[in-house]
Amino acid sequence: MTRGLGGVGPAVALFGFAAIVPLFVRDAFFLDGLILILLWGAAASAWNVAGGYAGQISLGHSMFFGLGAYSAALLGTKWNVSPWIALVVGAALATTVGFVIGFLSNRLRGPYFGLATIAFSQVFLIAGSRWRGFTSGSEGIAVPFRPGFWTLGFVDKRAWAYLMLVLAIGLYLIQLYLERSRRGYQLAAVREDEDAALSLGVPARRLKVAAIAVSAALASICGTLWAQYVGFVDPFYVFSVDLSVRFALAAVTGGIGTALGPFLGAALITVLETSLRARFGGIAAGLVGIYLIIYGVALILVMRFAPQGLVPWLASLRRRRPAPRATGTAGAAP
């Protein structure tokens, strides 16, 4: 856990570095990478609230992300509504859907719950891609650009970097609360052994539903900001299983059930994916997709040598490091 790395110090260093970079870096490519790392780290953290702390392994979390993205796109294009209002509307919709899914799937555990979430996400994918009169179907929706803070129309990527940094810090603090609060300990008990938790009086089923609902709202907020940043919403992307797996993969790679893990996992995956695509993505026909092979092998190696994730692995390395020996003549015999 983050505490195994020395409290909140590593998080302060990480977020402090992210805050300093835009002051000195003007390159749009590097700023874009920083923004995406913070955004995907926040989305993975939203997944981690349910998947890491409550043990509700969802493979359909993209439906909540997509609800936030479509809230921004539809309210902006059809009714000229501010994306800040769309953010609240999307979070409310996602929370409602999360409550419904959590209630209907309450008794499902393990892979059965994951399969149920995939089924729900595919319902939203079909609706988004075929309801042409409302969502423009598979053509997607272009999010209108309107300059200003109220409309989230930032030309300068540094403004987006700081907005995503605020989002990332907020998600980190929520996870830190779950690590150290009574409610978080109850969720951990439910994750480890639900029957034992129930026998001790822990309201396991109610906690699981609440965790899914909160996780859904947070994922929706990430989706709204992503739609405003990218400027286009495609149903086959925002409701895809691949996107759900991306959230889960970042959390698992960094350290599932840890506050800092999703951000480390998102940083590793985003940097690796971007650099490999830039280097190998344009190689001619016979080798097209080689970056995906290297990307997959690299992730397999990470999971092979750090199966608990990066945060627990780094914490174990720190514990194994020998303590410095005392020097000098203090305590020596005269």
HUGIRA-V166616 format. One record per helix or strand of 2 or more residues. SS is the DSSP state (A for helix, B for strand). FROM is the first residue (numbers start at 1). LEN is the number of residues. If there is no record, write none. Layout:
SS:FROM:LEN + SS:FROM:LEN
This chain:
A:2:4 + A:9:16 + A:28:24 + A:62:18 + A:83:22 + A:111:20 + A:132:4 + A:137:3 + B:141:2 + A:157:24 + A:182:11 + A:194:6 + A:204:27 + B:232:2 + A:235:4 + A:241:14 + A:261:20 + A:285:3 + A:290:16 + A:310:11
